[in-house]
Amino acid sequence: MKPYRRSIGLLAALAVASGLVFAQAAPGTGSSVTGGGAAPAAQPGAGTRNAETKQDDRLARGDRQFMQKAAEGGMFEVQVAQLAATRAVHPDVKGFAGMLVDHHTKANDELVRLANAKKVELPAAPRRGLRRDIAKLARKTGAEFDRDFVRSVGIKAHEKDIALFEKAGRDLKDPELKAFAAKTLPTLKEHLAKAQALPQSGKAGAAMGNR
């Protein structure tokens, strides 16, 4: 099976499974809310690795770890931004969430193509702690939801992303991965700047007060 056909099939499978979880996460239930087909193509329990292929041992361990961390962060941010696109009350927060879904989906898809080409297994879902973060946010509503989404995902998660991608730019060995990190980093910085400019960040108002 060709890599791009396998990615499309896996994305569809994940979209169905994730949609079921999303449907169960009504306000106040505390259930985990996950996004759909925008997450990296990953079959639960298998990641992106095909059963009959082995990881490419020529790829440096640090490069594989970067891909796995980037995929996990990308899935988390798409999933939580999908939640915010429907749950947020302020139009600017909704717009920011939609932008995150669009940009991170594209980055996730590119990462899947690289993983397929390099026979690297990506995680099937964000780690348990990140899933708990999504569930915790799903229990909030109104202005509290908007504020926590902007501060925890728009700012804190992107600060971690930027640190990961800046380190990758220095340490990665594979030239394609290095190019991916270099191309993605400015977008992550753009997301952080937009989040910090939102009133819900607590930073925009403080900056105006200091003028």
N, C-alpha and C positions, 0 to 999 in steps of 0.2 A: 504494500500500500504506500502511495506517495506521501511525504511528510505533510503537505498542505491539506490533503484529503483527510489524513488522520486527525489533524488539528481541528478541522471543521466538525468532524464527527464527535470528537471529545468535547468541544465547546457546546454542542447541542445536548450531549448527555448531561453535562454539568448544569446547563441552563434549566433542564427539567428538574433535576434534583434540587437545585438551589431555589427554584420557584416554589417547590413544595414547602421548603423551610420558611420562605418569606411569607407564604400564605398563612402559616401557623403563628406568625408573630404579630398578633393583634395588639393594639396599645394596652399596656398593663399586664400582658401575659408573662413578660420576661423571657420569652423564647428567643433563641438566637436568630438574627436576621442576616441572611447572606444574599449577595447579589447573584445575578444570573450569568448569561453567556459572556459577560465582559471580563470575567476572571480568566487567568491563564488556563489553557486547555489542560484539564487534569481529570483523569478518571479516579473516583474515590478508591483509595487503597493502592493505586498503581502509579500515580503521577503521570508524567508524559512519556515514560519509558515503555517501549514495546516489549512484550514478553520475551521475544526471541533475540533482542539486541542487548549488548552490554555497554556499560559506560565507556566512553573513549578515555583510556588511561593516559593519552597524550595531553589531555587538558589538565592544567594545574589544579591542585586541590582548592586553592584559594579562588580560582575562577569559577569552579563548580559551586562553591559556597556562596559566592556573590550572586550567581544566577538564582539559587534557591531562596536566598534572603530577599532579593529583588522581586521574585515572583510572589512570595508570601506577602510582602508589603503591598504589592500591586493589587493582589486579590482583596486584601483587607480594605484598601482605600476605594476600590470600585464598589465593593459591597456596602460599605457604610455610606458612601456618597449616593448610591441608589436609594438607600433608606432616606437620606436627607432630601433628595430631590422630591420626595412625596410628603415627608413629614415636616420639613421646615416651614415656618410661617412667614418669614421675611423674604420678599422677592429676591433681594440681593444674595441671600444665603442659598436659596433655591438655584439661582443662576450659577453661583460658585460650585455647588454640588454637581450640577449638570456638566460644567466644564471639567471637573475632576473625573467624572465617569467617562467622558469622551477622550480626554488625554491619556488617562491611565489604561483605558481599554486598548488604545493604539499601541502603547508601550508594552502592555502585556502580550498582545498578539505578536509583536516583533520578538519578544523574549521567547515565546513558544516556538517560533520558527528557528531561532538559534538553538534552543534546547533540542529540538528534533534533529537538527543537522549535526549537533555535537553529541547526541545520545546521552543527554543529561536528564535525569528524572527530576521534575519539579514537584513541589508539594501539592497534594490534592486539595488542600484547604489551609487557611491561616491557622497558626498554632492556637492552642486552647485559650491562652491569655487574650489574644486578639478577638477571638470569638466571644469571650466574656465581655470585652469592651463594647462590641456591637450590641449584645443583648442588654447591657446596662444602659446604653444610649437609647435603645428602642423603648425603654420604659419611661422616657422623658417626653414632655410635650411642650408646645408653645415656645416662649422666649428662652426658657431653660434649655430646651433641646437645641435651639439655634446657637446659643452661647457655647454649650459644651461641644457641639460638633465643630464649630469654628476653632475653638481653642485646642481641643484634643486631636483633631484630624487635620484641620487646616494649618495649624501651627506646629504642635508637638510632633505629630507623625511626619510632617514634611521636614522638620529640622533633622530628624533621624535619617530620613531618606537622603537628604543632601550630604550629611556626614558619610553615609555609606557610599554614595556615588562619587564623592570627592576622593575618598580613600581608594575606590576602585580605579579611578583615573590614574592614580599613582602606582598601584600595585598589580593591576591585571596584566597577564601575559599574552592572552589571546587578542590579536588585533581587532577582530570583529566585536568582541565583547567590549574592548576599550573604546571603540567607536560608538557603540550603543550607549555606554555610560556617558561619554562626552556629549552625545546628542540629546540625551534625556535630562541631564543636569540643569540646563537653563530653564526647562519647563518646570522642574521641581522648584527652582528658585522663584519663578513667576507665580506659582501657586502660593508659596509662602508669603510673598509680597502682597498678593491680593487678599489673603486671609488676614494679614496684619492690618490692612486698610479697612476691613469691615468693622463697624461699630461694635459688633458682638465680640471682637477680639479683646476688647479692653485696652488695646494699644492706641487705636486711632483717636479716641477721646482724650487720652492722656497726652498724646503728642500735640493736639490742638490746644490743650490747656497750658502747655509749656511755651507757647509762642509769645 
